[in-house]
């Protein structure tokens, strides 16, 4: 480490002043200096691992080799073995270091929502393993974990204290009068916002953004913030280096407002960023804010909030492009997304444990186009989840489907191009500015889980199947299976991608003006030594790419990184099969 760990009073004083300023914006009537001292004591109990705040450019946050796998701790299972150990075995045997980061979705004791109704934040679900299993994975991979910060389980010890009117939990949850002005509140679900509970002090109505079991915390109480800082410190000790702030946009509530994206929410993220920037470990904040793109972008702050934001608009617009053969709206997204400032970047993905969100299409995709996409997805066996809009009306919130199944056809119905169409989606995602993240069920071409939906009654279960280690290993070993074809092609693409400096998360990106049916971006390495023209045919028809349209520099050697084809004449045409991708790079062809 180039920066020495600092315990001098000047460092601590500076940090305390910064924390006190954050706290003053949140809790102006409290002793903010005293709260700042308590935060430092919680985050650095012995003042160890505290450093002078480093400049963003001094930190190695990420590079082109950073690619994440998203999975539940129990997705891959083997009889008689802890699922977290099975996961580690799967990673070691099948992934190796092709992907260096792993996002393990909530692995804590829970009561609902497949882990997102957390009962105990400081324990590992015994059905998965224990902290030693988490630490083992963290020793081999950069570990990303969820901080389920907006809400907790109604079965937790804290909430039982709330019901009994006992400290400290009695003041940890946000309550409201049903007669209050709640009409502006933005809802991600269709159930009632307030859930009634009988407590020792009488009937109380608890704010419940996501479900009646997931009860929202009251961050207007600074003690709640301190509890979560203690939790973050514990996660760091167990090897977590990337923190996904789940549903953070809803964190701060205020009667008479939409209670989403409030200034106080941003201030809490800034406070957490201040803490992490002073830690000796390189820590990263990712905000999970499934909202329209212009709102999502605000979570970068002024390089002082999230290091990374989810590119939530990408999955629905990419899906639309491949279902319709029309990349117009996808091009508009990549043209309008500003280049991320140094120390910030996007997390690009096609699918996750949740569905393909539709809120990010607001203002980006005409309703008629959304309706056509919904009809196609339902025709492929997908489901649609709803949310409650203004005036109590219900609106589509997300499409629930395995992403591989979402690619089985076009608006005209299923066809023979499913694997190629799926690979086109993954290739586009991998080429864009940002860090790629691949959901394990996309990597394994998992089909829709109808049995899981019937068992749980939840649409999201369609893409949350559990797989047997031996069964999936056998399929991956058989080159004839769909799973093996997708797995090998995708890992090959990832292996190529991670060696290209032009695919650094902060490398230049420019959306190409290409004919209808073609989508492409130009990426250039930060040192300007490498250019890549990443171009995909988003249609089921053959397309001709005029190389003169992309202005390849004469005198450079050009070749397709994927096929290995060398380009002899930069004024010629390149034939693209249905859903084919080329990554045309300069430089001499080398083994990848």
N, C-alpha and C positions, 0 to 999 in steps of 0.2 A: 504494500500500500504506500503510495507516494505521499499521502497526507498523514501526518502523525496524529494519533489520537490525542485530543486536547481536553484537559481537565482544568485549565487555568480559569481564574475568575472572570477574565474579560470575555471569554467565549460563552460562559454560562450567563453572564449579565446580558450580553447581546441577545442570546436566545430567549431569555426571560422577557426582555423588552418586546421582542417580536411576538411572543405568545400572548403577552398582556394586551398588545394592540388588537390581536385577533379576538381575544376574549372580551375586550371592551366593546367591540361591535356586536357581540352576541349577548352579553350579560352586563349591561352598563350599570346595573344597580348592585352588582356583586363585587367582592374583593378580588379583582382580576389579577393583581400581583400575587396574592396568596394562591389563587387557582393555578397560575403559571408555575409556581414553585411545586405544587402538588403534581402537576403534569410531568415536570422534569423528573421528579422522584419516582413516578410510576414508569416512565419510559426508560430511564437510566437509573436503576436502583442504587448502583454503586458509582454513578457518573462515568462508567466505562463505555467505550465505543461511541463517545461523543466527539465530534470533530468540528472544526471551523467549517462553516457552510461553503461547500465547493461550488465553483462556477459550473454551470450545466455542461460546458464543453469539456470540463476536466473529468467528467464521469463517463465511463463506458456503459451506456444504457442498453444499446442494441446495435446490431449490424445485419448484413444480408443473410447471415447464417441462422438468425433467430426465427424459429418457426415453432408454434405451440400445438400440442395435442390437447383437445378438450375431452374429458371423460368423467364419469362418475367413478367413485372408488369401488363400486360393486358391479360395474358393467361386465367385466370378464371374471368368470367364476370357475372354481375347480373344487369338487367335493372334498371336504376335509381340510381345506386350506383357507386361511384368512384372505378375503377378497383383495385387500391392499397388497398382500404378498403375491397373489396371482397377477395383479396388475403390474407389479414390478417385474415379475417373470415374463409377462407378455412384452413389456417395454424392452427388456434386455434381449429377448430372443427374436423379436420381430421388428422392433423399431431401431434399437441401438442408439446411435447419436444422430440419426437422420433428422430427428426433431429433438432439440435440446431443452425445450421447456414443456412442462405438463401442467395443465389446469385441472386439478381435481375438484370437482364440484362439491358442495358442502358434505363434509365427512364427519359431522357431529351427531350426537343423539338428536332425534327430531320426532315430530308428531304429525307432520303433513308436508305436502308439496315436494316430495322426494328430497328432503333435506333442507328446504328453505324455511321450514317452521322449526327453528333451532330451540332445543330444550336446554342444552348446556354448551356454551361457547368454548369452554376450556377442556372438554373431553372429546376423545374420538369415539364414534359409534362402535361399541364392542362387537357388533355384527360385521364390521369391516376390519377391525384390527385395533392398534393402539398407536401412541405417539412414536414409538420406535419404528413402526412401519412407515409412517409419514417421513420421519427423519432419514430412513434408508433411501426412499425415493428422492428426497431433497438432496441427498449426497451425490446422486447421479444426474439429476435434472434440475433446471431452474424451476422452482415450484411456485405456482400461482394458486391462491386459495381465495375463497369468498369471505368477505366480511359482510355478513347479512345484517346490515346496520339499521335499516328502516324499521324492522319488526322482529318479534320473536314469538315463540310458541306460547299459547295459552296454558300449556302443561308445564311450563318452566317453574323453577323455584321462585323466581322474581314475581311471576304473575300470581302464584299462590299467595305470596306476601301481599300483593295488591288486593286480592280477594279478602284476605284476612285483616287488611288495613295495618300491616306491619312494615316496619322499615327493613331494608331500604326500598323494596319493590313497590310499596304503596304510592310512591311518587314517580315511578318510572314510565308510566303509560299515559298517552294523550287521550283525554276524554273531552266530550262536548255535549252540549244540550241539543237534543234533536230539533228543538225549535230555533236553533241558531241559523244564521245565514250561511248555508252550505251549498247554495246553488251554483257557485262558480267553481267548485272543486273539480279538478280534472281526474277522471276515473279510468283506470286500466282494466276494470272488471265490471260485471253487471250486478253483483250482489249489493245490499245496502252498505253504505259507508260506515255506519255506526252499529256496533254489536252490543246489545244490552247484557250486563252481568250483574248478578246480585252479590254485593260485597258486605263486609261487616259494617260499613258506614252507609249502606243503602244501595239502591239501584244506580248503576253508573253505565254510561254508554261510551265504549272504547272505540277509538278510530281504528278501522280495519281495512287498510287499502286493498289487500290482496285476497284475504279470506277471513272467515270468522275465527279461525284458529290462529291466524297470523296477526297478532295485536301490535299496533304501532307504538314505538317508544316516544317519549316526550323529551326532546332535546332542548326545550326551554329550561329544563332542569340541568344545570351543569354537571351534576353527579352522574347523569347518564353518559355524557361525553367522557368523563373520567373513566367510567367502567370500560368503554370501548377502547380507550387508549391503553388500558391495562391488558385488554384482550390482544390488541395489535402487538404489544411488547412480547406477550407469551408466544404468539405465532412466529415472530422473528426468531425467538430462542429455539423454536422447533424446526427452523429451516425455511419458512415462507419468505419469499423475496418479492413477490408480485401480489398486490392486494386488489382484488376486484370488489369495488364498492357496490354491492347489489342494491338496485332500486333506489339509489341515492337521491334522485331528483325529487322524491317525495318526502325527504327527511324532515324538513321544518314545516310545521302547520301554522296557519294563521287564519282565524275566522274571518270570512268576508273576502277571501282571496282564492285564487285557483289552487293554492297550497302545492305548487310544483315549481321547481327552479327558483325558489325564493333566494333573496340576497343572503340570508342567514345560512342556507344550505351551501352556497358557494364559499362563505366564510369558514365553515367547518372544514371543507376540503382544503382550503388554503392553510388552515392551521395544521392539518395532518401532513400536508406537503412540507411545511416548515420543519416539522419533527423529522420526517424521513430524510430531508436534505441535510440534516445535521447528524445523521447516523453513519457509522463507519461502513456498514454494509450498503451496497447499492440496492435501494428499494424503489419500487415502481408502483404508482397508483393508476388503476384503470377504472373509469367510471362507467357503470352499466346504466345508460339512460336511453331507453327505447322510446324516443320522441322525435318530432320533426327535425330535419337536419340543421336548420339554422339555430334551433335551441340546443341541440347536441354540441355544436361547435363552441358554445360559450363555456363548456367545461374545461377547455384548455386554459381559460383565464388569460392572464398576461404572463404565460410561462410559469405560473405559480399555483396552478390547480392540478388537474390530471396530467400525468405524463402521456397517457394514452386514452383515447376515446374509441369506443366501438363505432365502426362504420356501418351503423344500423340501416342506412338507406341502400347499401350494396345488395344484400340478399334479395329483397323484393324486386329491385330494378334489374338485377342480373337475371333473376328468374323470368321476369317479363320479357327481357330481350331474347332469351333462348326459347321461350314458348311462342313468341310471335315472329321471330326473325327480324325484329326491328330494334336496333340499338340506340335509337334517338334519345330516349330518356336516360339510359345508362351513360351516354356521352355527355348529356347535360349535367349529370352528377359529377363525373370526373373533371369536367371543365369548371364547375362552380366550387368544388371543394378547394379551399385555399391550401397552398403548400404549408405543411405543418412547420412551425418555428422550431429552431434547434431545441432539443430537450422534449419535444412533443412528437407524437405520430399517431396514426390510425391503427386500430386492430381490424384487419380485414377477415371476413368469414363468409361462408355461404349458408351454414347451418349451425345450430347449437342445440342444447337440451330443450330450449323453448321453440316456439314455432317461428315462421318467417313473418316478422312484424309488418303490420300495415300502417301504423301511425307514421312511420318515416316516409310513406308515399304521399302524405298530405302536402299538397302544393307542388308535388314532383311528378305525379302520374294522374291523368284525368280519370274521373270516376268510371267512365265507360271502359277504359283499359283495365282498371282494377277489377271490375265485374267480370270481364272476359277471363282474366287470370284466375279469379276465384272459381269460375265454372270449370276451367280446365283442371285445376288442382283437385276439385271434388270429383271430377271424372277419373282421376288417377287414384282415387281412394282416400284422398286427404279430407280433413275436417276443417271447420272454421270456428274459431273462438270469438266471442263477442265481448264488447265493453259497453258501459252505459255512457251515452253522450249527453249533451245539454238537453234539458227538458225531459230526461228519463228515457230518451230514445236509445235503442241498441244499435251499435255499429260494429262491423267486422274489425277485430283487433289483430288477429294473426291467423296464418294458415298453418295447420298442423299436419305434417307429412314428413316421411323420410326424404332427405334431399335427393337421394338416388332415384326414388320413386317419382319425385317431382319432375325429373328429367326424362320420363319414359315416353314423352311425345310432345306435340305442339298443340295449338288451339284446334287442330284438325283431329286430334286423338293420338293414341299410341302408335309408334312406328319402330323400325329396326335400328334406330340411331341412339338408343338410350345411353350406352356406355360412352360413345363419342361426345354426345351432348353434355353428359355429366363431366367428362374430362375437360370440355371447353369451359364450363363454369369454373372448374378448379384452376385451370390455366390462367383465366382472366384474373381471378382473385389473387393468385400467386404473383402476378406481374405488377399489381398496383402498388402505389406508394403506401407504405405501412408494414406492419408485422402480420404475416399470415397465421391464422389459427384454423385447425382442421378438427372437426368433431369426429369422434371415433366411429360413429355409425356411418359417416360419410366415407371414411377411410376403408371401412369394411363392407360398403355397399349393402347395408342392412335394409331389408324390406319393411314395409309398414307393419307395426305391431298391433294388429286388431285385437288379439287376445288380451293384451295389456290394457287397451282402452276399455274393453268389456269388463275386465277385472276391477279397474280403478274408477271407471266412470269419468275419467279425465281425458280430454282430447290430446293433451301433451304427451300422454303415455305412448302414443303411436310412434314416437321417436326416442324412447327411453328403454329399449329392450335390454334384457340381461342375456349374455352369451356364454356358452360353455367353452372353456379354454381348449380342451382337446378337440372339440368339434370345429371351432374356428381355425385352429392350427392345421387340422387336416384339410380344410377347404383352402387355406392359403398355400398349402403344399401341392395342391392339385391345380396345374395351370389352366385346366379346362373350366374351372368354376368362375362364376362372375366375380366372386369375392377376390380371388387371386388375380384376375385380370385388372380389376380396379385398383387393388392394393399395390401391385407391382408397377403399374403405369403411374400411379400417383406418387409413390416413393421415388421413382425414377425422375419425375418432374421436380420434386422437392430437392433431390440431390443435385440436379442441374442448377436450379434457382439459387441455392444457398452459396454457390461459388462465384456468383456474378456481382461485382461491385456496383453495377448499374441498378441492381435490385436492393441496394441499401434502403432501409425504411425512409430515409430523408433525401435520397437521390432525386434529382429533377424528374418531374413527370409532365408531359404535354400530351393532350388528347389529339389524336390525328384526325384530319379531315379526310375520311375515306368514303367510298361509295356505299350505298345502302346495302345492308347485309354484312358489312365488315365493321368490326370494332378494334381499335388499336390505340396504344399509347407509346410514346417515345420516352424511354428512361435513359438518363445520363449519370454516370458516376460523379461523385462530388469532386473528384480530381479531374473530371472531364476526359478521362482516358478511354472509357468504354461507353458506347451507346448500344442500346437494345431497342429494336422496334418489335413490340409484342402485339401481334395481330391475330385475330380469331374470326373465322367465318361463323356467324351466329345463325346460319340458315341450313336447311337440309338439301340445298342445291350446291353444285360446284360453283366456285367463284374464282375470278381471275383478279389477282392483285398486280397492278401496274407499279413496278418498283420505282419508276420515275415520280410517282405520286408521293413517295416518302423521302425523296432526295438523299439517297445514300451518297456518302462522300467519295468522290473518285480518288483512287490511290490507296484506299484502305481495303483490306481483305474483309469480305462479308460472308457469313454463313449462318445457317439455321442451327441453333444450339440443340433443338429437339431431335431433328431428323439427321443432322450432320451434313445436310446438303450444302455444297459450296456454291456461292453465287458468282458466276463468271461475268455476266453482263448486267450492270446495274440499271440499264435502260430496258431490260426485258420484262417478261411477265412471270409471275409465280402462281401456279395453279393450286388452289386450296379446296380440298375435299370438304364435304359437309362436316361442319363443326371442328375442322382442323385448326390448330394453332401453330404459328411460327414465332420463334424468338430470334430475330435476325440481329446478329451481333457483329461488331467489327473486331479485328484482331485475327491472328492465325488460329485455325481450328486446332483444338487440343482435346485430349481425352477428358471426358466429364464423368 
